[in-house]
Amino acid sequence: MESAHDIWQKTLGELQTQVSRANFNTWLRNSQGISFDDGVFVVGTPSAFVAEWLTRRLHSLTRKTLSHVTGTDTQIEFCVSDGSHLRQPTLSSGAVADGGVVSPASIDHNHSRCTFDNFIVGSCNRLAYATALEIAENPLSTFNPLYIYGGTGQGKTHLLQAIARSAERSGRGVRYTTAERFTDEFVMAVKQKRVEEFHARFKALSLFLFDDLQFLAGKRQTQHCFYHVFDELHQRNCLIAVAGDHHPRDIQFLSEKLRSRLESGMVACIQPPDLDSRISFLRARAADSDIEVPADAVRLLAEEVRGNMRQLEGAIVYLSAQARISGDPITAQSVHRLLTSISTSGAGKAIIHAVADLFDAPVDNLISKKRDKRTAFARHVAMYLMRKHTGSSFSEIGRELGNRNHATVLHGYNRIALELTRNPKLARQLSRISSQLPDSQDM
């Protein structure tokens, strides 16, 4: 049998032709095949940031390409590796945005990111933190179910993972999953006529953690299945914690009985971080990265980047990399350069790459003259999002997308605006992309 290293090298060879050079060099070049066992292929990356990015943004493409190389349907997990052995994962377990799983193997508890100890508590998230801690430490907690909601990157998954880590240390039966992974496994169970086996996976739990509830919107059969799993566990006094991007009443196409169940317990909101929380978070992450960021630079970054904690963490990663490559200290000028790079032009590039990832289309195709149906639709989506989030003129957007004229961009924008009124799946996909973009003008 081929080694995991050799299989991954072949996969990288194919991926190199499917993603932009910049994406390949930044996110994939330094990855390595770690293991291949029971249909699960583990890929090591040089940092937790890279592992999380690949899981959220390139999971679908890498899994499809890897399955092609292995000749069988293969799951893929990204974890942190120092080149010789596994270290900490980005998250303790479970699927995340793009349906991927970050491996829990060989967790380094001294540097683990998703714990209660390193969760930055402020007025924006104090209730969610306190109730999550209660669930983790008290098997008889009355906060059942616990529902945590808030925007992308605000710490919902961090809290669920912190609950899992704490509960596992006390020997409790814990299962973490996301709505997307739950759906995939349920659909597979239906196809294989193994629905009873699927339900049996949850019977011995004392704690069930379910992330990204909004993904169930409109999926009637999966909602029905989840409701029955939820109901059985709740009747057996299993503690349940669920996270979503909105309050249950605000998630469209969610069944009334499921909505009622979720609202029957504790509902805790995580608000966008205030200035003091952002400053505290930046200081903590700078300390974790062993870099020195002056107070004026921290404050400038906290004042200008207001979206979510993940954007702030990305800023620290960028500054840390720049400081180590150049050898120069981080200053307010460094932060100014970073803020310039994620300005309107940077946001436009981020949108183009995000759309390319969504449609598994090379960035070069979006800015080329290629006009097949799939490429044209992806290009129109990019036009719509760039107009919506950057405030650029149609002519400016056209120049970034292969020097197309004003009328072409206007047509693409109108086409997607109409499609969104009748295509809820596309609306969810674009909402997911929008939530991950740097702050920009929202038209």
Summary of the structure (lengths in Angstrom):
residues: 443
radius of gyration: 21.9
end to end distance: 54.5
largest distance: 63.2
contacts: 1470
relative contact order: 0.08
helix: 54%
strand: 11%
